[in-house]
Amino acid sequence: MPRINVTEPTVKMTFGVNTSPFSGREGRFSTTRQLRERLYRELETNLSLRVEDTETPDTFLVSGRGELHLSILIETMRREGYEFEVSKPEAIIKQIDGKQMEPFENLTLDIREEFIGILTELLSSRQAQMTNMFNDGKGNVRMEYRIPTKGLIGFRSAFLTATRGEGVMNSVFIGFEPWGGEINSTRSGSVLVASESGEAVTYGLNNAQQRGIPFIDPGTQVYERHDHRADEPPAGYGGKCL
C-alpha cells in the first residue's frame, strides 16, 4: 500500500490564556497548564495539526490546514469549557531553495450570474487569478481561481455577504509557490470601542451603529479600552469592540 501523505498546514495563529478583564467568567479550564495539555492531546488524533511552544510561556503557536480547520478546533474547545484568546490567522511562509514561498489554493465558486462583478472585484484585490468560468445558460455560474491562502483569510464572510447567502465556495490546497507580496487592506474607518466598563445599553448602541456595525446586543458586559490615542476619545459607547 502506498503511504498516505498528510497535507501540510497552511495557516497559523496563536492560542493563549485569556488576559482580558473578563478572564475566568465563561470557561472551566483557563490556566496555561490546562490549555497546553488540551492542545497537545489534540495532536494524538488530529494528524495535520501542529502545536509549538513560544517564547511566551502562556502562548502557543498552532498551525492547521486553513481557517476552517482551526475554527473547528476553537469551537470544539470552547464547547468543552476552555477559555482562551486567539490571534488573527496568518498564512505560513516558507524558505524553499532560498526563495520565499507561500501556500496557494484552487478556489471554486458556484454563484448566480448577477454576482460575477462584485466577486471579481473582491478577488482581484486578493491576488486571485481566474483559471476557468462556466455558465450553464440558466443563470448559474461556476468560477475557478488560483489564489494565495492569505487571500482567502476573511473571504468567506465577504463572499456570503456579496452573494446574500446564495453562493457555495470550496478551496483545495495545491502547493507552495513564490511569495506574491502583501495584500493591501481594503478596510476603511476606525473600530468603535467602549468608553467605560459596564453593560451595553440600547441607547448607546443606537448611537454607535450610526458610525459602525455593532456585533453585540443590549445587556452584554463590556470593558474599557486603554490603548486609544490620547488626543482621540473612544469612538462610541456600549461595546467592547463594535
Secondary structure as UniProt FT lines:
FT   STRAND          11..17
FT   TURN            21..24
FT   HELIX           32..42
FT   TURN            43..45
FT   TURN            47..48
FT   STRAND          50..53
FT   TURN            57..58
FT   STRAND          59..64
FT   HELIX           67..79
FT   TURN            80..81
FT   STRAND          84..86
FT   STRAND          90..91
FT   STRAND          94..96
FT   TURN            97..98
FT   STRAND          99..112
FT   HELIX           113..115
FT   HELIX           116..124
FT   TURN            125..127
FT   STRAND          129..135
FT   STRAND          140..148
FT   HELIX           149..152
FT   TURN            153..154
FT   HELIX           155..162
FT   TURN            163..165
FT   STRAND          168..178
FT   STRAND          198..199
FT   HELIX           202..208
FT   TURN            209..211
FT   TURN            218..219
FT   STRAND          221..222
FT   TURN            230..231
//
